[in-house]
Amino acid sequence: MIKNVVIIGAGNLATQLALSLHEKGILVKQVYSRKTEAASELARKVNASFTNDLSQLLPETDLYIIAVKDSAIQEVLENIWLRDDQLIVHTAGSVPMNILEGFSANYGVFYPLQTFSKSRKIDFSDIPICIEANHPFNLLKLEKLGKMLSTSVNQINSEERKTLHLAAVFVNNFVNHLYAIGADILHDKKLDFDLLKPLIRETAEKIVSLHPIDAQTGPAKRNDQDTIKTQLKMLQDRPEFQKIYSFATESIFRLQQKHDHDLL
Amino acid sequence: MIKNVVIIGAGNLATQLALSLHEKGILVKQVYSRKTEAASELARKVNASFTNDLSQLLPETDLYIIAVKDSAIQEVLENIWLRDDQLIVHTAGSVPMNILEGFSANYGVFYPLQTFSKSRKIDFSDIPICIEANHPFNLLKLEKLGKMLSTSVNQINSEERKTLHLAAVFVNNFVNHLYAIGADILHDKKLDFDLLKPLIRETAEKIVSLHPIDAQTGPAKRNDQDTIKTQLKMLQDRPEFQKIYSFATESIFRLQQKHDHDLL
């Protein structure tokens, strides 16, 4: 069983994961970050030691967790020295497991499918944790660790994880960007963004019980060309919003058609 | 004070509004719909009479509420006969109030900023209700009615309401479409859409406390070109999703720049 971990990274995910593991009684032995201040800040919160030097990583722990941005994973791996049997995982959606091959005999992936910010405490209890490992006994270890945090632990291979991450970019990153556009449109006219918050919440809650295809409403769904033209015109000073409006409108129409066709 | 209403329409908004008014003790006297069945179904739920014939509208009520799709409002107006002093409102985001001018001496708008489906009961208590009227005493009547339903009643003119509706299309219609794309991407690979639901919920809840600009994460925000290229390639069989991906990615980058610039 995994009783202690070393966290490599001190960003949004590393922070929330370390806090959550610490709360569940897992010993966070050490936090690494290139930035000493970030490492020490997180280490303090979970009673860990910290370092900004990969050669100073503690040589023994039940699990090393790499939680740095995707493009930094390779560099981390090339600069750490692991005992050959130490279990190591990364936490990235779009990085295949086999990037870890050759760096240890025991490796895997521990990917919590959620959006993380440093300042917003996350309750892991229903977050899907996607695990993968190079050997059944490593998988079992990760499953047990996952179940300490969440009721949803799922065995997901690298290809599936990439698909999940792609879908997550649409339903999180792009969705959040649409919130930002909404806020921007209101801000320009001195209207309060708070007016949109009940709508935003209901939009998200609706799809718990309705499939998004059935939850769809609005001018594009109704093919209400008058409103579509008026709204495109209102966006004439914001060509990038106009483009998103056009393509989203077209895409709503097409997806609806595809769906109606699939039902035939 | 408004004690009874006639509802013109039996769609998503008409249904939820009628149910909610009925619950608060407002008498729904009659429901009109072109479709007899829809009219009768809603009428039954709120103990109202119903008709599919506009010439059969009851001649007296404290308030006529037009809750049909935007493009049908004009037609409704041309086919009803109102006593000159009867108060009438429409409930549309993008239709100016003055479409009602000439049909009665007393008119206004009662626009609940929310997404409605027939099958999903809506709690109105924090929904922003946007009101406008041609005369202060009509505004006061609508304000009182609004406050029976919601704690958020806002005086919003036609121009502002159009802006709110435009923003609502982004944060609701387009957001919901992104959910549908996410569901579609997973469906193609036989992955369960439920895996995305905690992420969708957290994405919406996050912006209650963080401005969307500060809540933004992901490959576009990090300018992670490797992931962006990989994900665009994964979408090669779905050109319309690819377009949305490209423009959203570009737009995230630009909005971030605009924001950083505004802070200078």
Interface residues (C-beta under 8 A of the other chain):
Chain A: N12 K69 D70 S71 S94 L113 Q114 T115 F116 S117 S119 R120 I122 D126 I127 P128 S152 N154 E160 K162 T163 L164 H165 L166 A167 A168 V169 F170 V171 N172 N173 F174 V175 N176 H177 L178 Y179 A180 I181 G182 A183 D184 I185 L186 K189 L191 F193 L195 L196 K197 P198 L199 I200 R201 E202 T203 A204 E205 K206 I207 V208 S209 L210 H211 P212 I213 D214 A215 Q216 T217 G218 P219 A220 K221 R222 D224 D226 T227 T230 Q231 M234 L235 E240 F241 K243 I244 Y245 F247 A248 E250 S251 I252 R254 L255
Chain B: N12 K69 D70 S71 S94 L113 Q114 T115 F116 S117 S119 R120 I122 D126 I127 P128 S152 N154 E160 K162 T163 L164 H165 L166 A167 A168 V169 F170 V171 N172 N173 F174 V175 N176 H177 L178 Y179 A180 I181 G182 A183 D184 I185 L186 K189 L191 F193 L195 L196 K197 P198 L199 I200 R201 E202 T203 A204 E205 K206 I207 V208 S209 L210 H211 P212 I213 D214 A215 Q216 T217 G218 P219 A220 K221 R222 D224 D226 T227 T230 Q231 M234 L235 E240 F241 K243 I244 Y245 F247 A248 E250 S251 I252 R254 L255
